[in-house]
């Protein structure tokens, strides 16, 4: 095992010990009480299976017959989740053939950041993760179940389902993906048209045609953003079947994998004598593997928030230093958009996650003494699923050929750095994704131009006021201010300025999309402006230095001069209503900072303040 990985893991284990012990103690107590409907009274149970068939009622009346909960993020507006419409029927039919039952326990909301980008609804996005966790808990609260399958794909949905699953950590769990859509127009062409539109060179009709050529059918978007980073995480943590994350939606192989995942969850229940609750199955090493997978694949910066929140739900404490330390030693093994031209379909065709996992294992860069839904270790996860004559099996992932432009050998990586840096300085702490940055954009010193909304930056760009070297400071975008929206809509104008030869960067207490990376983006700045962070005191014309390799973001203003500045209260009342934002005021008030997962949930043992 790599020494840095071992050291980081030990730090996490020691830091987490008091909280992890409480979590596991509670889990064992729940297991001791019984994990399913045997604890329900007759009236309760009658309510629980009233809508079932007579055959199902007979099985549900038997305490020894497993009953599997289905929790789904299905809706037919979002392409990634539309294929999930058929999954409950597939799961139920497979379960019934195995003399067990399954019930659709509940649905959870699923919103798309691609739709809400630059819209008021985006301010609900991050909070939707915790709502999904709560909705998952409500679905499982009936205590009718021996295990659960979780159906979800996109940005906040999988982390939310995961947090909910960990609150029911006494239940075995399997996550089942929907799969990506087939490739449309290239991601680089899509980005080119977006930038041309920002410059006024193409009209709305041409932009819509381009976007529709990219997002064109059921399935997950094909770029390597947060949604597909979610799928990578579930696979490398052992919650998907091996090699199943990026099998296309609505294909015979996809259906066969859904049926196999259903059989697998049944094998984890008490009936087969090897109960494997998710809360015990996953440990600190599983989460370290998740971070390593994120770094090795150049995944979404959003997971510097989500993984922290997901781990805390299991009593495990991860911080940004862990990401930074691991990034120093984890090689970048993939080139997928935005840090390459390939999409996830090309990645999967080149061997996908099984190749990445095999390369990392061979270099001692993954913990192999971890539990998965398959068994012990990740060796099974170096194999790809295939369907031959209607029979599902797994084959060893292909060897890496010379000059592979999508996946590199771990010994000869695309980059020796994992692509995420933590920047610190007198402004605060922040995250930056570097895997898609060119060397000439890694160091910039320029004057600040300050904006208190993304709309004001867009307006300044359209007026031609930004044709110069500058660092945009976009503040009051943190979780307490307005729910920490993604500011991906700012990248086309900033990218066009960068292409015009100007040195530009952005500093914000908000987020960027998982597809961002071309422009140096110092994000998740904490403390946020609303909490009195120094970002609130920056003025137009202040010099700022960003040195990514040195890990520095610094406001070049004398401390005494900074202290003399009057901190004016920002009127954020417009963020408090419209598009349902008024319903989330309590969440804005009680959410933690970005480095604590931007969550309303507390660590085990700290629930009561």
MARKE-593755 format. One record per residue (C-alpha): x, y, z; residue number from 0; residue in one letter; chain. Coordinates in steps of 0.001 Angstrom, whole numbers, plus 500000, padded with zeros to 6 digits. Layout:
<rs>
     px     py     pz  nr rest kette
      X      Y      Z NUM    a     A
...
</rs>
This chain:
<rs>
     px     py     pz  nr rest kette
 500000 500000 500000   0    x     A
 501220 503463 499084   1    x     A
 502568 505174 502244   2    x     A
 500619 508412 501726   3    x     A
 497360 506511 501288   4    x     A
 498105 504483 504424   5    x     A
 498867 507645 506423   6    x     A
 495741 509483 505261   7    x     A
 493605 506433 506038   8    x     A
 494994 506147 509561   9    x     A
 494345 509843 510181  10    x     A
 490743 509421 509101  11    x     A
 490296 506327 511287  12    x     A
 491637 508108 514378  13    x     A
 489730 511328 513687  14    x     A
 486503 509396 513169  15    x     A
 486804 506957 516059  16    x     A
 484356 508496 518572  17    x     A
 481682 509104 515933  18    x     A
 482146 505815 514123  19    x     A
 481831 503922 517403  20    x     A
 478506 505606 518138  21    x     A
 477263 504853 514626  22    x     A
 478202 501154 514810  23    x     A
 476798 500808 518318  24    x     A
 473459 502152 517120  25    x     A
 473565 499849 514102  26    x     A
 474171 496775 516262  27    x     A
 471338 497804 518556  28    x     A
 469016 497994 515565  29    x     A
 470137 494611 514280  30    x     A
 469389 493159 517709  31    x     A
 465805 494413 517542  32    x     A
 465156 492799 514193  33    x     A
 465493 494402 510836  34    x     A
 462106 493886 509252  35    x     A
 458387 493356 509644  36    x     A
 458657 490673 512368  37    x     A
 458528 493510 514900  38    x     A
 455248 494883 513505  39    x     A
 451873 494198 515031  40    x     A
 449190 492446 512989  41    x     A
 447339 495668 512198  42    x     A
 450563 497328 511108  43    x     A
 451458 494413 508870  44    x     A
 447974 494253 507348  45    x     A
 448323 497893 506346  46    x     A
 451760 497145 504947  47    x     A
 450665 494466 502467  48    x     A
 446999 495389 501844  49    x     A
 447661 496225 498177  50    x     A
 449674 493068 497461  51    x     A
 448556 489930 495667  52    x     A
 447408 486948 497703  53    x     A
 450657 485112 496917  54    x     A
 452699 488092 498083  55    x     A
 450602 488428 501245  56    x     A
 451293 484805 502051  57    x     A
 455047 485356 501710  58    x     A
 454967 488627 503648  59    x     A
 453122 486919 506500  60    x     A
 456130 484606 506773  61    x     A
 458881 486303 508789  62    x     A
 461576 484343 506948  63    x     A
 460733 485550 503435  64    x     A
 462895 488564 502499  65    x     A
 461089 491723 501434  66    x     A
 463155 494182 499404  67    x     A
 462477 497922 499405  68    x     A
 462718 499814 496122  69    x     A
 463559 503499 496514  70    x     A
 463611 505338 493212  71    x     A
 464341 508785 491810  72    x     A
 462301 508066 488673  73    x     A
 460670 510866 486754  74    x     A
 460136 511105 483017  75    x     A
 461370 514672 482563  76    x     A
 465018 513939 483306  77    x     A
 466750 511785 480716  78    x     A
 468987 510077 483282  79    x     A
 466056 508907 485389  80    x     A
 463453 508168 482727  81    x     A
 464824 504627 482119  82    x     A
 464142 503812 485784  83    x     A
 460415 503637 484940  84    x     A
 460693 499940 484081  85    x     A
 463095 498944 486856  86    x     A
 460561 498237 489654  87    x     A
 458709 495766 487435  88    x     A
 461969 494060 486477  89    x     A
 463083 493892 490113  90    x     A
 459753 492545 491341  91    x     A
 459552 489856 488676  92    x     A
 463091 488696 489427  93    x     A
 462479 488706 493187  94    x     A
 459225 486762 492865  95    x     A
 461009 484050 490867  96    x     A
 463320 483655 493864  97    x     A
 460428 483185 496304  98    x     A
 460752 486596 497881  99    x     A
 458945 489913 497608 100    x     A
 459739 493505 496739 101    x     A
 457730 496644 497349 102    x     A
 458112 500119 495886 103    x     A
 458810 501812 499202 104    x     A
 458916 505390 497963 105    x     A
 460071 507905 495439 106    x     A
 462525 510717 496022 107    x     A
 462751 514030 494163 108    x     A
 465264 514379 491366 109    x     A
 466170 517734 489897 110    x     A
 468602 518496 487093 111    x     A
 471273 521151 487424 112    x     A
 471445 521246 483641 113    x     A
 467902 522620 483580 114    x     A
 468218 524991 486534 115    x     A
 471652 526459 485699 116    x     A
 471510 530274 486083 117    x     A
 467880 530027 487224 118    x     A
 466381 530650 490694 119    x     A
 465593 526949 490992 120    x     A
 469323 526205 491127 121    x     A
 469313 527572 494677 122    x     A
 467349 524472 495727 123    x     A
 469802 522078 494122 124    x     A
 472306 521399 496883 125    x     A
 469581 521301 499534 126    x     A
 467733 518719 497458 127    x     A
 470443 516230 498456 128    x     A
 469417 516404 502115 129    x     A
 465716 516358 501170 130    x     A
 466380 513165 499191 131    x     A
 468076 511656 502245 132    x     A
 465018 512526 504332 133    x     A
 462659 511155 501683 134    x     A
 464669 507923 501655 135    x     A
 464262 507654 505416 136    x     A
 460508 508170 505101 137    x     A
 460313 505440 502453 138    x     A
 462107 502984 504734 139    x     A
 460458 504081 507985 140    x     A
 457677 501487 507710 141    x     A
 460162 498803 508812 142    x     A
 458768 496303 506347 143    x     A
 462085 495531 504726 144    x     A
 465073 493191 504901 145    x     A
 467184 495067 502331 146    x     A
 466887 497884 499824 147    x     A
 467781 498731 496245 148    x     A
 468371 502369 495363 149    x     A
 467644 503716 491892 150    x     A
 469209 507072 491087 151    x     A
 471847 508680 488939 152    x     A
 472445 512397 488989 153    x     A
 474189 515126 490910 154    x     A
 472504 515285 494331 155    x     A
 470397 512175 493975 156    x     A
 472988 509465 494580 157    x     A
 474626 511277 497542 158    x     A
 471145 511857 498999 159    x     A
 470117 508224 498545 160    x     A
 473443 507173 500050 161    x     A
 472999 509352 503150 162    x     A
 469503 507954 503586 163    x     A
 470814 504424 503170 164    x     A
 473442 505005 505864 165    x     A
 470731 506156 508272 166    x     A
 469272 502677 507689 167    x     A
 472733 501127 507799 168    x     A
 471376 497906 509321 169    x     A
 469871 497026 505926 170    x     A
 471856 495495 503062 171    x     A
 471853 497761 500029 172    x     A
 472607 497692 496318 173    x     A
 472651 500727 494039 174    x     A
 471448 500121 490487 175    x     A
 472382 502615 487738 176    x     A
 470288 503527 484700 177    x     A
 473222 503920 482297 178    x     A
 474277 506687 479909 179    x     A
 472604 507712 476666 180    x     A
 474478 506933 473429 181    x     A
 477018 509532 472298 182    x     A
 475669 512570 470487 183    x     A
 477669 515502 469163 184    x     A
 481084 515804 470766 185    x     A
 481418 517630 474057 186    x     A
 484100 519873 472557 187    x     A
 481706 520922 469770 188    x     A
 478995 521611 472334 189    x     A
 481398 523808 474348 190    x     A
 482456 525637 471156 191    x     A
 478878 526548 470263 192    x     A
 478140 527663 473833 193    x     A
 481112 529999 473774 194    x     A
 480189 531322 470327 195    x     A
 476684 532037 471613 196    x     A
 478126 533958 474586 197    x     A
 480094 536031 472079 198    x     A
 476971 536712 470003 199    x     A
 478299 534744 467031 200    x     A
 475439 532207 466924 201    x     A
 471754 532672 467758 202    x     A
 469468 530852 470184 203    x     A
 468186 528531 467465 204    x     A
 471693 527284 466666 205    x     A
 472493 526898 470361 206    x     A
 469348 524852 470993 207    x     A
 470117 522626 468014 208    x     A
 473598 522011 469416 209    x     A
 472353 521269 472922 210    x     A
 469660 518944 471571 211    x     A
 472303 517104 469578 212    x     A
 474182 516451 472792 213    x     A
 471281 515719 475165 214    x     A
 469229 513632 472764 215    x     A
 467767 510491 474331 216    x     A
 467019 508625 477574 217    x     A
 470062 507991 479748 218    x     A
 472682 509943 481629 219    x     A
 474505 512838 479958 220    x     A
 477740 511527 478493 221    x     A
 480274 514071 479796 222    x     A
 482190 513226 482960 223    x     A
 480453 515534 485388 224    x     A
 478903 514944 488793 225    x     A
 476302 512426 487617 226    x     A
 478848 510080 486076 227    x     A
 481276 510715 488945 228    x     A
 478472 509374 491166 229    x     A
 478393 506161 489172 230    x     A
 482165 505814 489430 231    x     A
 481935 506253 493220 232    x     A
 479269 503593 493629 233    x     A
 481321 501124 491608 234    x     A
 484672 501701 493296 235    x     A
 482962 501554 496705 236    x     A
 481504 498168 495766 237    x     A
 477827 499160 495690 238    x     A
 477309 498492 491962 239    x     A
 477906 495235 490174 240    x     A
 481378 495193 488594 241    x     A
 481685 497137 485356 242    x     A
 478017 498110 485334 243    x     A
 478162 501890 485776 244    x     A
 478457 502916 482133 245    x     A
 476472 500260 480268 246    x     A
 473988 502121 478057 247    x     A
 470392 502563 479124 248    x     A
 467605 500504 477531 249    x     A
 469821 497685 476279 250    x     A
 469562 493925 476910 251    x     A
 472820 494038 478906 252    x     A
 471444 496835 481080 253    x     A
 468328 494787 481896 254    x     A
 470406 491675 482616 255    x     A
 472537 493685 485038 256    x     A
 469434 495019 486783 257    x     A
 468183 491465 487242 258    x     A
 471603 490327 488493 259    x     A
 471771 493235 490956 260    x     A
 468359 492177 492266 261    x     A
 469587 488638 492852 262    x     A
 472675 490046 494534 263    x     A
 470772 492118 497083 264    x     A
 468760 489050 498027 265    x     A
 471994 487165 498703 266    x     A
 472941 489794 501304 267    x     A
 469901 489154 503517 268    x     A
 469490 486899 506545 269    x     A
 467835 484178 504439 270    x     A
 471156 483133 502943 271    x     A
 472859 483292 506313 272    x     A
 475293 486062 505413 273    x     A
 473639 489308 506360 274    x     A
 475759 492215 505135 275    x     A
 474401 495593 506299 276    x     A
 475683 498569 504291 277    x     A
 476668 500456 507455 278    x     A
 479127 497724 508435 279    x     A
 480142 496800 504893 280    x     A
 481532 500250 504157 281    x     A
 484312 501649 506348 282    x     A
 486990 504344 506300 283    x     A
 488958 502477 503630 284    x     A
 485909 502398 501360 285    x     A
 485707 506190 501500 286    x     A
 489430 506592 500866 287    x     A
 488953 504415 497773 288    x     A
 486129 506732 496716 289    x     A
 488399 509782 496911 290    x     A
 491153 507937 495043 291    x     A
 488701 507018 492277 292    x     A
 487585 510637 492038 293    x     A
 491170 511847 491693 294    x     A
 492335 509135 489307 295    x     A
 489448 509844 486919 296    x     A
 489426 513652 487158 297    x     A
 485936 513618 488642 298    x     A
 483603 516366 489776 299    x     A
 484699 519008 492291 300    x     A
 481190 518770 493770 301    x     A
 482342 515597 495495 302    x     A
 484680 517557 497741 303    x     A
 481358 518416 499406 304    x     A
 479316 515266 498799 305    x     A
 481866 512649 499925 306    x     A
 482323 514563 503171 307    x     A
 478551 514593 503818 308    x     A
 478199 510940 502800 309    x     A
 481006 509872 505128 310    x     A
 479631 511850 508067 311    x     A
 476374 509905 507742 312    x     A
 478439 506797 508600 313    x     A
 480313 508487 511456 314    x     A
 483429 509043 509339 315    x     A
 485131 512443 509302 316    x     A
 486859 513494 506089 317    x     A
 488228 516964 505354 318    x     A
 489786 518795 502415 319    x     A
 493316 518067 503630 320    x     A
 492613 514399 502925 321    x     A
 491679 515221 499328 322    x     A
 494767 517389 498952 323    x     A
 497200 514854 500428 324    x     A
 495827 512043 498286 325    x     A
 495863 514222 495179 326    x     A
 499597 514698 495649 327    x     A
 500216 510982 495064 328    x     A
 497294 509711 492967 329    x     A
 497927 509734 489195 330    x     A
 495376 510989 486697 331    x     A
 494524 507950 484565 332    x     A
 491702 509145 482344 333    x     A
 490984 511780 479732 334    x     A
 487262 512461 479623 335    x     A
 485514 515733 478965 336    x     A
 486123 518319 480438 337    x     A
 489777 517235 480741 338    x     A
 489761 515426 477389 339    x     A
 487604 514912 474333 340    x     A
 486251 511417 475148 341    x     A
 482891 510792 476812 342    x     A
 481884 508009 479209 343    x     A
 480845 505726 476346 344    x     A
 484341 505949 474871 345    x     A
 485736 505391 478370 346    x     A
 483662 502249 478890 347    x     A
 484600 500922 475445 348    x     A
 488270 501334 476411 349    x     A
 487753 499146 479509 350    x     A
 486179 501693 481847 351    x     A
 486234 501346 485602 352    x     A
 487565 497756 485640 353    x     A
 490766 498945 483911 354    x     A
 491147 501929 486245 355    x     A
 490605 499747 489322 356    x     A
 493072 497115 488044 357    x     A
 495733 499777 487376 358    x     A
 495324 501308 490832 359    x     A
 495380 497909 492550 360    x     A
 498554 496921 490716 361    x     A
 500282 500077 491978 362    x     A
 499137 499623 495606 363    x     A
 496902 502663 495303 364    x     A
 493600 501173 496456 365    x     A
 492598 499383 499633 366    x     A
 491797 495831 498616 367    x     A
 490780 494693 502104 368    x     A
 487298 496160 501768 369    x     A
 483859 494616 501623 370    x     A
 481633 494935 498545 371    x     A
 478235 493589 497563 372    x     A
 480141 490812 495752 373    x     A
 482451 489776 498585 374    x     A
 485846 490741 499938 375    x     A
 488197 492894 497909 376    x     A
 488045 494637 494546 377    x     A
 489501 491900 492332 378    x     A
 486032 491124 490941 379    x     A
 485801 494780 489939 380    x     A
 488555 494365 487354 381    x     A
 486122 492495 485100 382    x     A
 483556 493688 482537 383    x     A
 480035 492299 482087 384    x     A
 479148 490679 478767 385    x     A
 475957 489147 477416 386    x     A
 476398 486087 475196 387    x     A
 473392 484140 473914 388    x     A
 471282 485759 476616 389    x     A
 473631 484712 479423 390    x     A
 475351 487313 481608 391    x     A
 478963 486733 482579 392    x     A
 482101 488709 483378 393    x     A
 485412 488805 481514 394    x     A
 488776 490267 482406 395    x     A
 489077 493895 481332 396    x     A
 491231 494440 478225 397    x     A
 494907 495198 478467 398    x     A
 495942 498790 477872 399    x     A
 497423 499237 474445 400    x     A
 500156 501702 473572 401    x     A
 498989 505237 473031 402    x     A
 495560 504793 474632 403    x     A
 494176 508341 474620 404    x     A
 491435 507687 477184 405    x     A
 492969 505506 479926 406    x     A
 496652 505507 480818 407    x     A
 498696 502933 482737 408    x     A
 499177 503908 486390 409    x     A
 502927 503696 485845 410    x     A
 502763 506182 482942 411    x     A
 499809 508422 483814 412    x     A
 498498 511450 481975 413    x     A
 499499 513410 485078 414    x     A
 501206 512449 488322 415    x     A
 498773 514686 490252 416    x     A
 495150 513782 490930 417    x     A
 493702 517030 489640 418    x     A
 492315 518612 492807 419    x     A
 494102 521200 494935 420    x     A
 493176 522910 498158 421    x     A
 494137 526575 498183 422    x     A
 494596 528502 501411 423    x     A
 495430 532081 502235 424    x     A
 494127 535171 503921 425    x     A
 490803 534900 502053 426    x     A
 490090 531414 503406 427    x     A
 490161 527810 502202 428    x     A
 488925 526683 498832 429    x     A
 488944 523942 496222 430    x     A
 490216 524086 492658 431    x     A
 489966 521443 489941 432    x     A
 493193 521412 487942 433    x     A
 492917 518366 485677 434    x     A
 491576 520430 482746 435    x     A
 493747 523531 483291 436    x     A
 496582 524333 480904 437    x     A
 499929 525159 482559 438    x     A
 499722 528838 481562 439    x     A
 496474 529216 483522 440    x     A
 497760 527881 486844 441    x     A
 499279 531128 488120 442    x     A
 497633 534529 487913 443    x     A
 497980 537861 489693 444    x     A
 495432 540480 488724 445    x     A
 492974 543043 490004 446    x     A
 489647 541924 491413 447    x     A
 486327 542802 489847 448    x     A
 483671 542119 492461 449    x     A
 480156 540807 491796 450    x     A
 477440 539913 494265 451    x     A
 475513 537825 491742 452    x     A
 476208 535836 488615 453    x     A
 473753 538014 486697 454    x     A
 475882 541109 487310 455    x     A
 478955 539388 485839 456    x     A
 476969 538330 482775 457    x     A
 475755 541902 482354 458    x     A
 479268 543337 482630 459    x     A
 480495 540886 480000 460    x     A
 477722 541794 477561 461    x     A
 478557 545491 478036 462    x     A
 482197 544837 477126 463    x     A
 483466 545851 480563 464    x     A
 485613 542756 481123 465    x     A
 488079 542939 478247 466    x     A
 491150 542898 480471 467    x     A
 493136 540723 482880 468    x     A
 491103 540252 486066 469    x     A
 489968 537885 488778 470    x     A
 486208 537772 489146 471    x     A
 485057 537599 492765 472    x     A
 481491 536269 492863 473    x     A
 480335 536235 496470 474    x     A
 477206 535649 498561 475    x     A
 476844 532312 496778 476    x     A
 477560 530104 499818 477    x     A
 475173 527584 501380 478    x     A
 473816 530001 503983 479    x     A
 473465 532882 501526 480    x     A
 471475 531209 498767 481    x     A
 472033 527452 498840 482    x     A
 475392 527449 497054 483    x     A
 474232 527249 493416 484    x     A
 476444 526130 490584 485    x     A
 477744 529027 488517 486    x     A
 478465 527039 485368 487    x     A
 476735 529655 483233 488    x     A
 479698 531974 483869 489    x     A
 482186 529710 482127 490    x     A
 481299 530500 478488 491    x     A
 481949 534277 478907 492    x     A
 485044 533725 481057 493    x     A
 486290 531076 478631 494    x     A
 485861 533412 475676 495    x     A
 487847 536129 477472 496    x     A
 490586 533605 478227 497    x     A
 490662 532510 474581 498    x     A
 490974 536172 473591 499    x     A
 494291 536270 475455 500    x     A
 493247 537768 478764 501    x     A
 494314 536263 482074 502    x     A
 491117 535476 483950 503    x     A
 490060 533434 486970 504    x     A
 487128 533282 489352 505    x     A
 486931 533130 493146 506    x     A
 483567 532275 494674 507    x     A
 481913 530832 497755 508    x     A
 479562 529073 495346 509    x     A
 480054 525940 493270 510    x     A
 480959 525167 489688 511    x     A
 479584 522370 487584 512    x     A
 481232 518975 487517 513    x     A
 481919 519757 483856 514    x     A
 483997 522837 484635 515    x     A
 487770 523187 484553 516    x     A
 488956 525264 481585 517    x     A
 489117 528522 483593 518    x     A
 490914 528608 486959 519    x     A
 487992 528425 489388 520    x     A
 488700 528880 493089 521    x     A
 485440 527566 494497 522    x     A
 483701 526588 497741 523    x     A
 485520 529481 499474 524    x     A
 485020 529194 503209 525    x     A
 484170 531062 505394 526    x     A
 481497 532277 503008 527    x     A
 480691 535971 502629 528    x     A
 477490 535810 504686 529    x     A
 479427 534295 507587 530    x     A
 481893 537183 507655 531    x     A
 484482 535631 505367 532    x     A
 487204 537896 503987 533    x     A
 485680 537442 500519 534    x     A
 482993 539905 501680 535    x     A
 485637 542623 502192 536    x     A
 487306 542445 498766 537    x     A
 486922 545608 496688 538    x     A
 487266 546359 492997 539    x     A
 490901 546912 492111 540    x     A
 492352 544823 494955 541    x     A
 495246 542700 493770 542    x     A
 494814 538939 494211 543    x     A
 497363 536202 493619 544    x     A
 496440 532631 492739 545    x     A
 499325 530153 492700 546    x     A
 497863 526711 492214 547    x     A
 501092 524752 492444 548    x     A
 501971 526476 495724 549    x     A
 498413 526052 497035 550    x     A
 497931 529788 497629 551    x     A
 495064 532216 497097 552    x     A
 495966 535550 498615 553    x     A
 494467 539023 498810 554    x     A
 497390 541434 498432 555    x     A
 496010 544043 500821 556    x     A
 497606 545065 504119 557    x     A
 495894 543455 507083 558    x     A
 495415 546838 508787 559    x     A
 493752 548281 505689 560    x     A
 491507 545241 505436 561    x     A
 490448 545559 509065 562    x     A
 489460 549196 508502 563    x     A
 486961 548254 505851 564    x     A
 483348 548432 506916 565    x     A
 481572 545131 506483 566    x     A
 478278 546144 504938 567    x     A
 475308 543842 505268 568    x     A
 474192 542489 501930 569    x     A
 470465 542511 501165 570    x     A
 469728 538904 500259 571    x     A
 465964 539147 500507 572    x     A
 465571 538340 496813 573    x     A
 467040 534894 497499 574    x     A
 464338 534120 500037 575    x     A
 461302 533643 497805 576    x     A
 460154 532585 494320 577    x     A
 460486 529104 492805 578    x     A
 459989 527526 496232 579    x     A
 462994 529157 497855 580    x     A
 460837 530344 500765 581    x     A
 460390 526702 501801 582    x     A
 464142 526269 502353 583    x     A
 464822 529152 504751 584    x     A
 465402 526794 507696 585    x     A
 467920 524787 505676 586    x     A
 469860 527913 504726 587    x     A
 469939 528903 508384 588    x     A
 471165 525561 509722 589    x     A
 473452 524252 506994 590    x     A
 477132 523654 507722 591    x     A
 479998 525119 505721 592    x     A
 481331 523627 502514 593    x     A
 484189 521731 504174 594    x     A
 481695 520089 506542 595    x     A
 479607 518887 503630 596    x     A
 477176 521853 503412 597    x     A
 474599 519704 505181 598    x     A
 471894 520080 507804 599    x     A
 472815 516704 509293 600    x     A
 475156 516252 512237 601    x     A
 477716 513607 513046 602    x     A
 476459 510699 515187 603    x     A
 476367 511850 518792 604    x     A
 476061 515510 517827 605    x     A
 472454 515516 516676 606    x     A
 471294 517591 519669 607    x     A
 472934 521006 519897 608    x     A
</rs>
